[in-house]
């Protein structure tokens, strides 16, 4: 049997209530997320409920795209996201395994394509 553990986040950014700086949905710290590193990202709400898990070859542009794109899975739920956790994982196969595992283990609310728990 293969044993998989959820990786510890390398970066966590939280939504600010009244940000003074330029922000996207209350997030001002996107600059902390690496631009040229691959990995997985997780969006959480106020109750620490996992809303969405995704993977990317380049983390920062992909995470930001979810808040700017009109076709994002979470476009109707962006206001719910209050915390973003990022894990740097360079190997594409590892990213795929972690994403699928986390979606199903933590029952991500808005991941529908890789959910086996329905």
Residue pairs with C-beta under 8 A, 6 or more apart in sequence:
4 97
4 98
4 101
6 98
6 101
6 102
6 105
6 106
7 40
7 87
7 89
7 98
8 87
9 42
9 85
9 86
9 87
10 39
10 86
10 87
10 88
11 32
11 33
11 34
11 85
11 86
12 83
12 84
12 85
12 86
13 27
13 29
13 30
13 32
13 33
13 83
13 84
13 86
14 27
14 29
14 82
14 83
14 84
15 25
15 26
15 27
15 81
15 82
15 83
16 23
16 26
16 27
16 28
17 26
19 26
19 28
21 28
22 28
24 30
24 64
24 67
24 68
25 67
25 78
25 79
25 81
26 82
27 67
27 84
30 60
30 63
30 64
31 60
33 41
33 59
33 60
33 63
33 84
33 86
34 59
34 60
34 86
34 88
35 58
35 59
35 60
35 61
36 58
37 58
37 59
37 88
37 90
38 55
38 56
38 57
38 58
38 59
38 88
38 89
38 90
38 91
38 92
38 95
39 55
39 56
39 59
39 86
39 87
39 88
39 89
39 90
39 95
40 53
40 54
40 55
40 56
40 86
40 87
40 89
40 95
40 98
40 99
40 102
41 53
41 54
41 55
41 56
41 59
41 62
41 63
41 84
41 85
41 86
41 87
42 50
42 52
42 53
42 84
42 85
42 86
42 102
42 108
43 50
43 51
43 52
43 53
43 66
43 74
43 81
43 83
43 84
44 50
44 51
44 81
44 82
44 83
44 84
44 85
45 51
45 80
45 81
45 82
45 83
46 80
46 82
48 83
49 109
50 102
50 106
50 107
50 108
50 109
51 74
51 77
51 80
51 81
51 108
51 109
51 110
52 66
52 73
52 74
52 108
52 109
52 110
52 111
53 99
53 102
53 103
53 106
53 108
53 111
54 62
54 63
54 66
54 99
55 89
55 95
55 96
55 98
55 99
56 62
56 63
56 95
57 92
59 86
59 88
63 84
63 86
65 72
66 72
66 73
66 74
66 78
67 78
69 75
72 78
73 110
73 111
73 112
74 80
74 81
74 110
77 110
87 98
89 95
89 98
99 114
100 114
102 108
103 111
103 114
103 115
104 114
104 115
104 116
104 117
107 115
107 117
108 115
